[in-house]
Amino acid sequence: MDTVDYDISTEEAAALWQFVDRLDDGHWPGFDDLAEELGDDVLALVQSLEDKG
């Protein structure tokens, strides 16, 4: 069974909600789309979230 680390930073939470907003709008952005819209820094935050499970 995989474990999930629910301890996320403020920046990770902001990136997550920006992603959720895009899903709510009917978009399924890829990493390149997110980087273009939100800046390259978002990719490190997304990777960090993915690593946490």
N, CA, C and O atoms as a printed pandas DataFrame, in Angstrom:
     atom_number atom_name residue_name chain_id  residue_number  x_coord  y_coord  z_coord
0              1         N          MET        A               1    0.844   -1.185    0.000
1              2        CA          MET        A               1    0.000    0.000    0.000
2              3         C          MET        A               1    0.884    1.240    0.000
3              4         O          MET        A               1    1.825    1.339    0.787
4              5         N          ASP        A               2    0.580    2.185   -0.883
5              6        CA          ASP        A               2    1.330    3.434   -0.940
6              7         C          ASP        A               2    0.903    4.348    0.200
7              8         O          ASP        A               2   -0.236    4.298    0.666
8              9         N          THR        A               3    1.835    5.179    0.636
9             10        CA          THR        A               3    1.504    6.165    1.658
10            11         C          THR        A               3    1.478    7.546    1.019
11            12         O          THR        A               3    2.100    7.779   -0.017
12            13         N          VAL        A               4    0.752    8.451    1.648
13            14        CA          VAL        A               4    0.635    9.814    1.162
14            15         C          VAL        A               4    1.068   10.753    2.275
15            16         O          VAL        A               4    0.631   10.619    3.418
16            17         N          ASP        A               5    1.925   11.697    1.937
17            18        CA          ASP        A               5    2.364   12.725    2.873
18            19         C          ASP        A               5    1.477   13.941    2.668
19            20         O          ASP        A               5    1.591   14.628    1.653
20            21         N          TYR        A               6    0.586   14.214    3.628
21            22        CA          TYR        A               6   -0.346   15.326    3.497
22            23         C          TYR        A               6    0.230   16.645    3.992
23            24         O          TYR        A               6   -0.477   17.652    4.020
24            25         N          ASP        A               7    1.475   16.656    4.374
25            26        CA          ASP        A               7    2.135   17.863    4.833
26            27         C          ASP        A               7    2.705   18.591    3.626
27            28         O          ASP        A               7    3.808   18.285    3.172
28            29         N          ILE        A               8    1.942   19.569    3.099
29            30        CA          ILE        A               8    2.395   20.283    1.916
30            31         C          ILE        A               8    2.632   21.746    2.265
31            32         O          ILE        A               8    2.030   22.292    3.190
32            33         N          SER        A               9    3.521   22.361    1.503
33            34        CA          SER        A               9    3.864   23.755    1.740
34            35         C          SER        A               9    2.759   24.671    1.199
35            36         O          SER        A               9    1.885   24.242    0.445
36            37         N          THR        A              10    2.824   25.913    1.597
37            38        CA          THR        A              10    1.883   26.914    1.106
38            39         C          THR        A              10    1.982   27.043   -0.407
39            40         O          THR        A              10    0.970   27.176   -1.095
40            41         N          GLU        A              11    3.212   27.002   -0.924
41            42        CA          GLU        A              11    3.412   27.117   -2.366
42            43         C          GLU        A              11    2.839   25.914   -3.105
43            44         O          GLU        A              11    2.246   26.058   -4.173
44            45         N          GLU        A              12    3.024   24.703   -2.520
45            46        CA          GLU        A              12    2.468   23.499   -3.136
46            47         C          GLU        A              12    0.941   23.559   -3.141
47            48         O          GLU        A              12    0.307   23.185   -4.128
48            49         N          ALA        A              13    0.356   24.025   -2.049
49            50        CA          ALA        A              13   -1.100   24.147   -1.975
50            51         C          ALA        A              13   -1.619   25.123   -3.021
51            52         O          ALA        A              13   -2.635   24.857   -3.664
52            53         N          ALA        A              14   -0.936   26.247   -3.199
53            54        CA          ALA        A              14   -1.347   27.227   -4.201
54            55         C          ALA        A              14   -1.282   26.629   -5.602
55            56         O          ALA        A              14   -2.197   26.825   -6.402
56            57         N          ALA        A              15   -0.206   25.901   -5.904
57            58        CA          ALA        A              15   -0.071   25.264   -7.210
58            59         C          ALA        A              15   -1.173   24.226   -7.415
59            60         O          ALA        A              15   -1.738   24.124   -8.504
60            61         N          LEU        A              16   -1.473   23.468   -6.383
61            62        CA          LEU        A              16   -2.523   22.457   -6.468
62            63         C          LEU        A              16   -3.870   23.099   -6.769
63            64         O          LEU        A              16   -4.610   22.604   -7.619
64            65         N          TRP        A              17   -4.201   24.189   -6.089
65            66        CA          TRP        A              17   -5.485   24.855   -6.320
66            67         C          TRP        A              17   -5.539   25.498   -7.700
67            68         O          TRP        A              17   -6.609   25.554   -8.307
68            69         N          GLN        A              18   -4.415   25.980   -8.203
69            70        CA          GLN        A              18   -4.404   26.521   -9.566
70            71         C          GLN        A              18   -4.690   25.407  -10.572
71            72         O          GLN        A              18   -5.407   25.615  -11.551
72            73         N          PHE        A              19   -4.132   24.239  -10.328
73            74        CA          PHE        A              19   -4.383   23.084  -11.189
74            75         C          PHE        A              19   -5.859   22.675  -11.106
75            76         O          PHE        A              19   -6.490   22.414  -12.130
76            77         N          VAL        A              20   -6.402   22.619   -9.895
77            78        CA          VAL        A              20   -7.804   22.253   -9.691
78            79         C          VAL        A              20   -8.729   23.248  -10.400
79            80         O          VAL        A              20   -9.728   22.852  -11.000
80            81         N          ASP        A              21   -8.396   24.529  -10.330
81            82        CA          ASP        A              21   -9.196   25.541  -11.021
82            83         C          ASP        A              21   -9.260   25.261  -12.515
83            84         O          ASP        A              21  -10.313   25.419  -13.133
84            85         N          ARG        A              22   -8.150   24.850  -13.093
85            86        CA          ARG        A              22   -8.135   24.547  -14.525
86            87         C          ARG        A              22   -8.980   23.313  -14.831
87            88         O          ARG        A              22   -9.670   23.268  -15.850
88            89         N          LEU        A              23   -8.927   22.314  -13.953
89            90        CA          LEU        A              23   -9.767   21.128  -14.139
90            91         C          LEU        A              23  -11.247   21.515  -14.054
91            92         O          LEU        A              23  -12.064   21.051  -14.849
92            93         N          ASP        A              24  -11.581   22.372  -13.081
93            94        CA          ASP        A              24  -12.970   22.823  -12.928
94            95         C          ASP        A              24  -13.452   23.569  -14.162
95            96         O          ASP        A              24  -14.639   23.542  -14.487
96            97         N          ASP        A              25  -12.528   24.238  -14.851
97            98        CA          ASP        A              25  -12.872   24.969  -16.072
98            99         C          ASP        A              25  -12.939   24.062  -17.295
99           100         O          ASP        A              25  -13.207   24.528  -18.402
100          101         N          GLY        A              26  -12.696   22.758  -17.096
101          102        CA          GLY        A              26  -12.786   21.807  -18.190
102          103         C          GLY        A              26  -11.485   21.584  -18.938
103          104         O          GLY        A              26  -11.486   20.975  -20.008
104          105         N          HIS        A              27  -10.388   22.061  -18.400
105          106        CA          HIS        A              27   -9.083   21.891  -19.041
106          107         C          HIS        A              27   -8.298   20.794  -18.325
107          108         O          HIS        A              27   -8.438   20.609  -17.116
108          109         N          TRP        A              28   -7.484   20.080  -19.069
109          110        CA          TRP        A              28   -6.602   19.066  -18.505
110          111         C          TRP        A              28   -5.181   19.447  -18.903
111          112         O          TRP        A              28   -4.627   18.891  -19.851
112          113         N          PRO        A              29   -4.585   20.409  -18.167
113          114        CA          PRO        A              29   -3.273   20.933  -18.570
114          115         C          PRO        A              29   -2.154   19.927  -18.316
115          116         O          PRO        A              29   -2.138   19.230  -17.302
116          117         N          GLY        A              30   -1.227   19.873  -19.258
117          118        CA          GLY        A              30   -0.015   19.089  -19.071
118          119         C          GLY        A              30    1.041   19.950  -18.382
119          120         O          GLY        A              30    0.804   21.122  -18.094
120          121         N          PHE        A              31    2.195   19.369  -18.124
121          122        CA          PHE        A              31    3.266   20.105  -17.451
122          123         C          PHE        A              31    3.689   21.336  -18.241
123          124         O          PHE        A              31    3.914   22.399  -17.662
124          125         N          ASP        A              32    3.797   21.200  -19.554
125          126        CA          ASP        A              32    4.189   22.345  -20.386
126          127         C          ASP        A              32    3.160   23.459  -20.315
127          128         O          ASP        A              32    3.514   24.637  -20.265
128          129         N          ASP        A              33    1.881   23.086  -20.310
129          130        CA          ASP        A              33    0.813   24.087  -20.209
130          131         C          ASP        A              33    0.885   24.831  -18.884
131          132         O          ASP        A              33    0.760   26.055  -18.837
132          133         N          LEU        A              34    1.089   24.074  -17.803
133          134        CA          LEU        A              34    1.181   24.705  -16.485
134          135         C          LEU        A              34    2.375   25.649  -16.416
135          136         O          LEU        A              34    2.267   26.754  -15.883
136          137         N          ALA        A              35    3.501   25.219  -16.950
137          138        CA          ALA        A              35    4.698   26.057  -16.927
138          139         C          ALA        A              35    4.475   27.334  -17.729
139          140         O          ALA        A              35    4.902   28.413  -17.318
140          141         N          GLU        A              36    3.807   27.210  -18.871
141          142        CA          GLU        A              36    3.546   28.381  -19.702
142          143         C          GLU        A              36    2.613   29.364  -18.996
143          144         O          GLU        A              36    2.820   30.576  -19.053
144          145         N          GLU        A              37    1.582   28.830  -18.330
145          146        CA          GLU        A              37    0.601   29.681  -17.664
146          147         C          GLU        A              37    1.100   30.233  -16.330
147          148         O          GLU        A              37    0.843   31.390  -15.998
148          149         N          LEU        A              38    1.814   29.400  -15.563
149          150        CA          LEU        A              38    2.131   29.744  -14.182
150          151         C          LEU        A              38    3.614   29.976  -13.926
151          152         O          LEU        A              38    3.994   30.392  -12.832
152          153         N          GLY        A              39    4.443   29.715  -14.906
153          154        CA          GLY        A              39    5.885   29.885  -14.737
154          155         C          GLY        A              39    6.569   28.559  -14.474
155          156         O          GLY        A              39    5.952   27.606  -13.996
156          157         N          ASP        A              40    7.854   28.513  -14.793
157          158        CA          ASP        A              40    8.619   27.267  -14.662
158          159         C          ASP        A              40    8.709   26.762  -13.221
159          160         O          ASP        A              40    8.886   25.563  -13.003
160          161         N          ASP        A              41    8.592   27.650  -12.238
161          162        CA          ASP        A              41    8.689   27.233  -10.837
162          163         C          ASP        A              41    7.597   26.243  -10.450
163          164         O          ASP        A              41    7.776   25.437   -9.537
164          165         N          VAL        A              42    6.460   26.307  -11.151
165          166        CA          VAL        A              42    5.355   25.421  -10.807
166          167         C          VAL        A              42    5.727   23.957  -11.049
167          168         O          VAL        A              42    5.201   23.074  -10.372
168          169         N          LEU        A              43    6.616   23.686  -11.993
169          170        CA          LEU        A              43    6.990   22.297  -12.280
170          171         C          LEU        A              43    7.663   21.637  -11.091
171          172         O          LEU        A              43    7.407   20.466  -10.807
172          173         N          ALA        A              44    8.515   22.365  -10.395
173          174        CA          ALA        A              44    9.161   21.815   -9.198
174          175         C          ALA        A              44    8.132   21.545   -8.112
175          176         O          ALA        A              44    8.245   20.558   -7.385
176          177         N          LEU        A              45    7.134   22.404   -7.992
177          178        CA          LEU        A              45    6.083   22.194   -6.994
178          179         C          LEU        A              45    5.237   20.979   -7.340
179          180         O          LEU        A              45    4.882   20.195   -6.461
180          181         N          VAL        A              46    4.913   20.822   -8.619
181          182        CA          VAL        A              46    4.136   19.659   -9.053
182          183         C          VAL        A              46    4.940   18.375   -8.803
183          184         O          VAL        A              46    4.384   17.377   -8.344
184          185         N          GLN        A              47    6.215   18.398   -9.097
185          186        CA          GLN        A              47    7.068   17.222   -8.858
186          187         C          GLN        A              47    7.111   16.890   -7.369
187          188         O          GLN        A              47    7.043   15.724   -6.982
188          189         N          SER        A              48    7.225   17.919   -6.544
189          190        CA          SER        A              48    7.255   17.707   -5.106
190          191         C          SER        A              48    5.956   17.067   -4.621
191          192         O          SER        A              48    5.983   16.150   -3.799
192          193         N          LEU        A              49    4.822   17.546   -5.125
193          194        CA          LEU        A              49    3.542   16.949   -4.762
194          195         C          LEU        A              49    3.450   15.501   -5.231
195          196         O          LEU        A              49    2.965   14.635   -4.503
196          197         N          GLU        A              50    3.912   15.248   -6.434
197          198        CA          GLU        A              50    3.881   13.882   -6.966
198          199         C          GLU        A              50    4.739   12.949   -6.099
199          200         O          GLU        A              50    4.354   11.809   -5.841
200          201         N          ASP        A              51    5.878   13.431   -5.662
201          202        CA          ASP        A              51    6.764   12.628   -4.817
202          203         C          ASP        A              51    6.122   12.290   -3.466
203          204         O          ASP        A              51    6.438   11.268   -2.857
204          205         N          LYS        A              52    5.229   13.150   -3.014
205          206        CA          LYS        A              52    4.567   12.935   -1.728
206          207         C          LYS        A              52    3.418   11.953   -1.834
207          208         O          LYS        A              52    2.896   11.496   -0.818
208          209         N          GLY        A              53    3.022   11.625   -3.046
209          210        CA          GLY        A              53    1.987   10.614   -3.241
210          211         C          GLY        A              53    0.692   11.186   -3.612
211          212         O          GLY        A              53   -0.275   10.449   -3.809
